[in-house]
Amino acid sequence: MAESTTTAHPAQSPHPLQDRVAIVTGASRGIGRAIALHLASLGAKVLINYTSNRALADEVAAHINSTSTGSTPRAVTFRANISDAAQVKSLFDAAEAAFNSPIQILVNSAGVLDSKYPTLADTTDEDFDTTFNVNCRGAFFCCREAANRIKRGGGGRIICMTTSVVGSLKPGYSAYTASKAAVEAMVKTLAKELKGTGITANSVAPGAVATEMFFAGKTEEMVNRAVEECPLGRLGETEDVAPVVGFLASDAGQWVNGQVIRVNGGGYV
Ligand SMILES: NC(=O)c1ccc[n+]([C@@H]2O[C@H](COP(=O)([O-])OP(=O)(O)OC[C@H]3O[C@@H](n4cnc5c(N)ncnc54)[C@H](OP(=O)(O)O)[C@@H]3O)[C@@H](O)[C@H]2O)c1
C-alpha cells in the first residue's frame, strides 16, 4: 500500500511535545539543563529539579518562561534530593500541582561521580554509598514514582541517564559504573512491567560530555585521552545528548523501548 503523503506525522510538528508535562531531575546544570531547555523548545512544560543550586535552576526556568507567550509559566523549579523517597514524591506532587496535569515524561539526569577516580581497592564505604544513593537509589525512587503516576494511554516516557562506561568498564569508575549498570537493568525490566500502559522506559548512556562532572578531578592528560578515544575527535557537548532524549520523549520515539542508547560519538564504548 502506498504511504499517505497528506497525514502529518507527529515527528514533523515543530512542537511534538506540546503541553506535555515533563520532570527533569538534575536540570540546574550540565546535561539535565540542556535536556530541560530542549524539551521546552519542543513544547513541553518542564519541572526543573535541583538539589543545591537554586539560582542556576531559577535561571533555566526564567530562560524557558521568557520565550513562552502564554500567561502561565511553562517551567517551574523544585528542590529535591532524589535519594530521598519522600522528596521524590513531593517532586512529582509539585509538577502535577504546578501544571494542573498528570506527568507524561520523566527524565532522570541527576547523578554524581567520585572525582577521585579511585580503584575499587581504594573506594571507601562512604564514597560507594554516596554514589549508589544518588545514582541507583535515586533512579529507583524516580522510576517507581513515574511508573505509578505517569499518564497511561500513550506518550508516557521514562528516560534515565546512565553512562557509556558501562560498556568500556574504565578503571577508576567501579562504583559509578556499577550504580549505572544497575539502573540499566532496572529500566529494561521496568519497560516490560509497563506492558499495556503505553509508557516506554529507556536509558540514554552518554560518553564524555563537557560538564562540571566530566572535568572534576581530571588532569589535562585524562581530558585529552577522552578526545583521542573519540572518532569524532572532540568531547561531547550537552546539546549532543538532548536531541536524543527529545526524540525518545516524542511520539516518533514510541517504538524504542527497553533499550540503552549510547550517545558518545563512537568513543567510550
Ligand atoms: N558529563 C559526562 O561526561 C557524563 C557521561 C555519562 C553520563 N553522565 C550522566 O549524565 C547525568 C548528568 O551529568 P552532568 O555531567 O550533567 O552532571 P553535572 O554537570 O555534575 O550536573 C549534575 C546535576 O545533578 C544534580 N544532582 C546531583 N545530585 C542530586 C541529588 N541527590 N538530587 C537531585 N539532583 C542532584 C545537580 O544539582 P545541583 O546543581 O543542585 O547540585 C545537577 O543539576 C548524570 O547522571 C551523569 O552520571 C554524564
The ligand as an SDF file (V2000), in Angstrom:
LIG
                    3D

 48 52  0  0  0  0  0  0  0  0999 V2000
   29.2510   14.5180   31.8220 N   0  0  0  0  0  0  0  0  0  0  0  0
   29.5620   13.3150   31.4100 C   0  0  0  0  0  0  0  0  0  0  0  0
   30.6280   13.0820   30.8080 O   0  0  0  0  0  0  0  0  0  0  0  0
   28.5800   12.1790   31.6060 C   0  0  0  0  0  0  0  0  0  0  0  0
   28.8430   10.9840   30.9180 C   0  0  0  0  0  0  0  0  0  0  0  0
   27.9760    9.9230   31.0660 C   0  0  0  0  0  0  0  0  0  0  0  0
   26.8760   10.0350   31.8820 C   0  0  0  0  0  0  0  0  0  0  0  0
   26.6460   11.1950   32.5490 N   0  0  0  0  0  0  0  0  0  0  0  0
   25.4560   11.2280   33.4090 C   0  0  0  0  0  0  0  0  0  0  0  0
   24.6120   12.2800   32.9780 O   0  0  0  0  0  0  0  0  0  0  0  0
   23.9300   12.8390   34.0950 C   0  0  0  0  0  0  0  0  0  0  0  0
   24.1860   14.3470   34.1420 C   0  0  0  0  0  0  0  0  0  0  0  0
   25.5840   14.5500   34.3010 O   0  0  0  0  0  0  0  0  0  0  0  0
   26.2270   16.0040   34.1690 P   0  0  0  0  0  0  0  0  0  0  0  0
   27.5430   15.8340   33.5550 O   0  0  0  0  0  0  0  0  0  0  0  0
   25.2350   16.9220   33.5900 O   0  0  0  0  0  0  0  0  0  0  0  0
   26.4480   16.3370   35.7320 O   0  0  0  0  0  0  0  0  0  0  0  0
   26.6420   17.7710   36.4580 P   0  0  0  0  0  0  0  0  0  0  0  0
   27.0010   18.8100   35.4830 O   0  0  0  0  0  0  0  0  0  0  0  0
   27.5250   17.4750   37.6190 O   0  0  0  0  0  0  0  0  0  0  0  0
   25.1540   18.0990   36.9940 O   0  0  0  0  0  0  0  0  0  0  0  0
   24.6080   17.2450   37.9680 C   0  0  0  0  0  0  0  0  0  0  0  0
   23.1700   17.6270   38.1970 C   0  0  0  0  0  0  0  0  0  0  0  0
   22.6000   16.6660   39.1030 O   0  0  0  0  0  0  0  0  0  0  0  0
   22.0290   17.3590   40.2100 C   0  0  0  0  0  0  0  0  0  0  0  0
   22.0970   16.4950   41.3810 N   0  0  0  0  0  0  0  0  0  0  0  0
   23.1940   15.9140   41.9290 C   0  0  0  0  0  0  0  0  0  0  0  0
   22.8440   15.1690   42.9890 N   0  0  0  0  0  0  0  0  0  0  0  0
   21.4910   15.2790   43.1090 C   0  0  0  0  0  0  0  0  0  0  0  0
   20.5350   14.7630   44.0150 C   0  0  0  0  0  0  0  0  0  0  0  0
   20.8810   13.9590   45.0300 N   0  0  0  0  0  0  0  0  0  0  0  0
   19.2310   15.0890   43.8300 N   0  0  0  0  0  0  0  0  0  0  0  0
   18.8510   15.9080   42.8200 C   0  0  0  0  0  0  0  0  0  0  0  0
   19.7270   16.4410   41.9460 N   0  0  0  0  0  0  0  0  0  0  0  0
   21.0190   16.1300   42.0910 C   0  0  0  0  0  0  0  0  0  0  0  0
   22.8020   18.6560   40.3260 C   0  0  0  0  0  0  0  0  0  0  0  0
   22.0250   19.6170   41.0240 O   0  0  0  0  0  0  0  0  0  0  0  0
   22.7170   20.9050   41.7510 P   0  0  0  0  0  0  0  0  0  0  0  0
   23.1570   21.8350   40.6410 O   0  0  0  0  0  0  0  0  0  0  0  0
   21.6250   21.4820   42.5860 O   0  0  0  0  0  0  0  0  0  0  0  0
   23.8770   20.3790   42.5340 O   0  0  0  0  0  0  0  0  0  0  0  0
   22.9920   18.9910   38.8450 C   0  0  0  0  0  0  0  0  0  0  0  0
   21.8140   19.5810   38.3290 O   0  0  0  0  0  0  0  0  0  0  0  0
   24.4340   12.1050   35.3160 C   0  0  0  0  0  0  0  0  0  0  0  0
   23.5240   11.0890   35.6690 O   0  0  0  0  0  0  0  0  0  0  0  0
   25.7450   11.5140   34.8580 C   0  0  0  0  0  0  0  0  0  0  0  0
   26.0890   10.3610   35.5830 O   0  0  0  0  0  0  0  0  0  0  0  0
   27.4710   12.2650   32.4280 C   0  0  0  0  0  0  0  0  0  0  0  0
  1  2  1  0
  2  3  2  0
  2  4  1  0
  4  5  1  0
  4 48  2  0
  5  6  2  0
  6  7  1  0
  7  8  2  0
  8  9  1  0
  8 48  1  0
  9 10  1  0
  9 46  1  0
 10 11  1  0
 11 12  1  0
 11 44  1  0
 12 13  1  0
 13 14  1  0
 14 15  2  0
 14 16  1  0
 14 17  1  0
 17 18  1  0
 18 19  2  0
 18 20  1  0
 18 21  1  0
 21 22  1  0
 22 23  1  0
 23 24  1  0
 23 42  1  0
 24 25  1  0
 25 26  1  0
 25 36  1  0
 26 27  1  0
 26 35  1  0
 27 28  2  0
 28 29  1  0
 29 30  1  0
 29 35  2  0
 30 31  1  0
 30 32  2  0
 32 33  1  0
 33 34  2  0
 34 35  1  0
 36 37  1  0
 36 42  1  0
 37 38  1  0
 38 39  2  0
 38 40  1  0
 38 41  1  0
 42 43  1  0
 44 45  1  0
 44 46  1  0
 46 47  1  0
M  CHG  2   8   1  16  -1
M  END
$$$$
